[in-house]
Amino acid sequence: MNRPLIAGVISIGLTTAMLCAASVRAASDAAIVAKGRELIEANCARCHAIGMLDTSTHKDAPPFRVVVTRYPPQDLAESLAEGIVSGHPDMPEFVFQPAEIEAIIAYLGPLVPAEPAPAKGN
């Protein structure tokens, strides 16, 4: 048997398997983010802006792109599980299940602003 040929075939097979796994993971991640958006649209969008450019319809409801600068999304897991209590009395209390919390956090993650690049010469 030709060892370099076999090694090449194995390498191609492993690369293909890794690419397939990455593709499945990306599709799974996209589905989780989509579920998070669906949950946020159903429960939060009537008051909060949920995207990067929209405006909150409730004067006391900050856009989620602002909320994530105050509270890192992963730090919201406990509040989402136990019921978020807000600073204004007309916000309903929401309690989510673990899979829903994972999806909401996955949706909120990309709303966190990227760290600004350091200024040159400083």
N, C-alpha and C positions, 0 to 999 in steps of 0.2 A: 504494500500500500504506500501511497505517496503521502508522507507525513505533512509536508507543507500544504498540500491540497486539503487534507482532512482538517488541519488547523484553520485554514481559510474558511471552509464550509461551516465549521463550528463557530468561528468568529462572526460570520454573516448571520447564522442562526441566532446567536446571542444578541446581536445588535437588533435584529428584527424583533425578537421577543421583548427587548427593552423599549423599543419604539412603540410596539403595540401596547405594552403596559402603561407607558406614558400617555398614549392616546386615550386609553380607557380611563386613567386617572384624571386627565383633563376634562373628559366628557362628564365624569362623575362630579368633579369640582364645579363645572358649569351648571350641572343639574342642582347641586346644593345651593349655589348662589341664586339660581332662578327660583328655587323654593323659598329662599330668604326674601327675595323681592316680592314674591306672591304674598307671604305672610305680612310683610311690612305694608304692602299696598292695602291689604284687607283690614289691617288693624291700626295703622298709623297715618296713612297718607291723607286722611280727611282733615288732619290738622297740621302735620309736619311735612315739610319739603323732604323728599326722600332721595332726590338725585343731586347732581352737581350744580344745576342751574335753576331749578324751580324755586318757588317762593312758598313759604308756609302760609296756610290760609288762616291759622289761629295766631293772634298776635303774641301769645305767650309760649308758642311751640317752636323752639329753634329748629332750623333745618338739621337733618341728620349729619350733613357734612360739617356742621359746627359742633354737634354733640360729640362726634368722634375725636374732636380736638380737645375736648374737656375730659372725656372718659374713653380710654382705649377700648375698642370693641371686646377684646377678650376679658376685660374687667367687668363687663356687663352681664356675664353668664349667670352669676348668682342672683342678681336683681331680676333677670328675665325668668329665672326658675321660681323665685319666691314672690314675685309681683313687684313691678316697678311702681314706686311712689314718687310723684312729681311735686314740684313746687307750686303748681296751680291746681285748685280744687276740682276743676271740671274734667281732668284727664281720668279716663277709666283705668282701673287696675288690670293689667294683663299678666297672665301666668302661662308660660310656655313649657313644652316638654323638651327633653334633651336633644332630640333630633331637630326640633324647630329652633332651639337656641343655636345649635351648630350652624344651621342654615342662615339665621339672622346675622350671626357674627361673620359668616363668610360673605354675606352681602355688604355689611358695613365696612369690612376691611379695606376694600379699594377706595372708600370715601376718605380715608385718612390721607392727609396731604403728604407728599413726598418731602423729605428733608431738603431744605434749600441748599444748594451748593455753596461752599464757603467762598467769600469774595476773594478775588485774586489780589495779592499784595498785602494781605492782612495776616 
